[in-house]
Amino acid sequence: MTGGFRDGDTPTMKLYSWNVNGLRSVMRKEVFLPFLAAENPDIVCLQEIKALPEEVDLALDGYHVFWNPGQRKGYSGTAVLTKTKPLDVRPDLPSSLIEKYGIANDPYGNPNTEGRVLTLEFDEIFVVTVYTPNAKEDLSRIPLRQQWDPAFLEYCRDLEKKKPVIFCGDLNVAHTELDLANPGPNRGKKGFTDEERSGFQAFLDAGFVDTFRLFHQGNGFYTWWSNFGKARDRNVGWRIDYILTSPALKPLVTAANIHPQVFGSDHCPVSLTWTLPE
């Protein structure tokens, strides 16, 4: 394989995605560096970093670090750590798609300046991390989601014309009733509206693969828990963090997991392992 990710002959790659809900917070809790040491990921995609590069020391041996912080201080933002330097790094959605889908300011701000997308191009693949806008309790960002979801899908499909894509992050939706502990009372609420679920289904209809479901069926697998009512202790949660791949990569995927044993955020990491092509 030309331009492989690892030095040496290691045949697999590990990617982790984690909404850290504040990178400074997980660093203060002394959980982020132990997580890296224990899991030894090749790529780490972070969402909701809520920090600027000068506010967090991520000068870590063995990793290149790339940032797309939100312009609003202490809000949103994405970052990626990778052991192999990418060919190219692109923040945000292209302006052509922003204009095409009318993604603009709403009462909560400008989603185009919230650091929600960061794309790294490698020799064989694109890796995209995304922090999808939350619909909000009053569902006032549902109109934005109906613009954002198809725009992000078109973006990934455009990348896919060049090489396969892995995209991951907090998509802020439970796809099916199996993806949250209490679907009945949450139907129609943020994260489980027909509009948001249809937006996710469109990724699958376009051929993208929900990698976790290749290996794990049924319910009880969650990535986010409320901070109230000991929800995490009782595993009353939602699966809203995902790693999806182009269908061309499906035969190479060897594992996809959720890591609820990793604390520090109200989300836990999710991971993907795949075999490098010959």
Secondary structure as UniProt FT lines:
FT   TURN            2..3
FT   STRAND          12..19
FT   HELIX           23..28
FT   TURN            29..30
FT   HELIX           32..39
FT   STRAND          43..47
FT   HELIX           53..55
FT   TURN            61..62
FT   STRAND          64..68
FT   TURN            73..74
FT   STRAND          78..82
FT   STRAND          88..91
FT   HELIX           95..101
FT   TURN            107..108
FT   HELIX           111..113
FT   STRAND          117..121
FT   STRAND          126..131
FT   TURN            137..138
FT   TURN            140..141
FT   HELIX           142..160
FT   TURN            161..162
FT   STRAND          165..170
FT   HELIX           177..179
FT   HELIX           183..186
FT   TURN            187..188
FT   TURN            190..191
FT   HELIX           194..205
FT   TURN            206..207
FT   STRAND          209..210
FT   HELIX           211..214
FT   STRAND          224..225
FT   TURN            229..235
FT   STRAND          237..238
FT   STRAND          241..245
FT   HELIX           247..252
FT   STRAND          253..258
FT   TURN            260..261
FT   STRAND          270..275
//
